[in-house]
Amino acid sequence: MSNRILQINDLIRNELNNIILNEVDLPKGCLVTIIRVESESDLKSAIVYVSILPSYFKGKVFKLLVRKSKRLQHSLNRKIRIKFVPAIKFVVVADDKEQ
């Protein structure tokens, strides 16, 4: 993987963390962390791996992220100034496979 793709992945992870923190109303006591981002080499799409704690919030928060994904994508497009911002897709990471 090229250094440029790694930098873009890191940029997406940081910006999306801030967007989720500021724009998504998470349940009280819930923690959502973006573990990693894997963009395709053509930057058409990116898989965003998230960890949700405690585990009983996983289903509810995942549905919330999927439902708000267009809004999150729009906010990400405004924050990142590159030619192609990948379309994001969320995947929940199991507790025992976080890295």
C-alpha positions as CSV (number, residue, x, y, z in Angstrom):
1,M,0.0,0.0,0.0
2,S,1.3,3.4,-1.0
3,N,2.3,6.0,1.5
4,R,-0.4,8.3,0.1
5,I,-3.1,5.8,0.8
6,L,-1.9,5.3,4.3
7,Q,-1.9,9.1,4.9
8,I,-5.4,9.4,3.5
9,N,-6.6,6.5,5.7
10,D,-5.2,8.3,8.8
11,L,-6.8,11.6,7.7
12,I,-10.2,9.9,7.2
13,R,-9.9,8.2,10.6
14,N,-9.1,11.4,12.5
15,E,-11.7,13.5,10.8
16,L,-14.4,10.9,11.1
17,N,-13.6,10.5,14.8
18,N,-14.2,14.2,15.2
19,I,-17.4,14.2,13.1
20,I,-18.9,11.3,15.1
21,L,-18.0,12.9,18.4
22,N,-19.6,16.2,17.4
23,E,-22.5,15.3,15.2
24,V,-23.9,11.9,16.3
25,D,-26.0,11.7,19.5
26,L,-24.7,8.5,21.0
27,P,-26.4,6.8,24.0
28,K,-25.1,7.9,27.4
29,G,-22.2,5.7,28.5
30,C,-21.4,4.5,25.0
31,L,-17.9,4.8,23.4
32,V,-17.3,4.5,19.7
33,T,-13.7,4.3,18.4
34,I,-12.6,4.1,14.8
35,I,-9.9,1.4,14.9
36,R,-8.7,1.7,11.3
37,V,-9.7,2.7,7.8
38,E,-8.9,0.7,4.7
39,S,-9.3,2.6,1.4
40,E,-9.1,1.0,-2.0
41,S,-6.2,2.1,-4.1
42,D,-8.5,4.0,-6.5
43,L,-10.1,5.8,-3.5
44,K,-13.6,4.9,-4.6
45,S,-14.5,3.4,-1.2
46,A,-13.2,2.8,2.3
47,I,-14.1,0.4,5.0
48,V,-14.2,2.0,8.5
49,Y,-13.7,-0.4,11.3
50,V,-15.3,0.7,14.5
51,S,-15.3,-0.6,18.1
52,I,-18.4,0.0,20.2
53,L,-18.3,-0.3,24.0
54,P,-20.1,-1.6,26.0
55,S,-21.1,-4.5,23.7
56,Y,-24.8,-4.3,24.4
57,F,-24.8,-1.0,22.4
58,K,-23.3,-2.6,19.3
59,G,-26.6,-3.2,17.4
60,K,-28.2,0.1,18.2
61,V,-25.1,2.2,17.5
62,F,-24.2,0.4,14.3
63,K,-27.7,1.0,13.0
64,L,-27.4,4.6,14.0
65,L,-24.1,5.0,12.1
66,V,-25.5,3.3,9.0
67,R,-28.6,5.5,9.1
68,K,-26.4,8.6,9.4
69,S,-23.8,7.5,7.0
70,K,-24.9,9.9,4.2
71,R,-24.7,12.8,6.6
72,L,-21.3,11.6,7.9
73,Q,-20.1,11.2,4.3
74,H,-21.3,14.8,3.5
75,S,-19.4,16.2,6.5
76,L,-16.3,14.2,5.7
77,N,-16.4,15.6,2.1
78,R,-16.5,19.1,3.5
79,K,-13.6,18.6,5.9
80,I,-11.2,16.7,3.6
81,R,-9.8,18.5,0.5
82,I,-8.7,15.8,-1.9
83,K,-9.8,15.0,-5.4
84,F,-11.7,11.9,-4.5
85,V,-13.1,11.3,-1.0
86,P,-13.9,7.5,-0.6
87,A,-17.4,6.4,0.1
88,I,-17.4,5.0,3.6
89,K,-18.8,1.8,4.8
90,F,-18.9,0.9,8.5
91,V,-17.9,-2.5,10.0
92,V,-18.1,-3.4,13.7
93,V,-15.0,-5.1,15.1
94,A,-15.5,-7.9,17.5
95,D,-14.0,-7.4,21.0
96,D,-11.4,-10.1,20.6
97,K,-10.2,-8.9,17.1
98,E,-9.7,-5.2,17.6
99,Q,-6.3,-5.0,16.0
